[in-house]
Amino acid sequence: MELKINQQTKKFNAESLSVQSLLDLEIPHKQNGIAVAVNNTVVPKAKWNEFLVQETDEILIISATQGG
């Protein structure tokens, strides 16, 4: 499966991945304070386990930062 994550194309050896599975592979230790959008649609955290990404989807992972 080929996905575009934060403007970088990546390949995965899986036929299907949930958003949560993808995050476990990409950022296993930094999953607090993030938002995920698939094809410009925000996926609520409550749906990460059930929302399946598809071949060629564009995923945006955004981390909250502190500052002012």
Residue pairs with C-beta under 8 A, 6 or more apart in sequence:
1 11
1 12
1 13
1 14
1 15
1 16
1 17
1 53
1 55
2 9
2 10
2 11
2 12
2 55
2 56
3 9
3 10
3 11
3 12
3 22
3 53
3 55
3 56
3 57
3 58
3 59
4 10
4 56
4 57
4 58
4 59
5 22
5 26
5 59
5 60
5 61
6 59
6 60
6 61
12 22
12 25
14 21
16 52
16 53
17 25
17 52
17 53
18 48
18 49
18 50
18 51
18 52
18 53
19 36
19 38
19 43
19 47
19 48
19 49
19 51
19 52
19 53
19 59
20 48
20 49
22 53
22 59
23 31
23 34
23 36
23 48
23 61
26 61
27 34
27 61
30 63
33 63
33 64
34 61
34 62
34 63
34 64
35 42
35 61
35 62
35 64
36 42
36 43
36 48
36 59
36 60
36 61
36 62
37 43
37 59
37 60
37 62
38 51
38 53
38 57
38 58
38 59
39 57
39 58
40 58
40 60
43 51
53 59
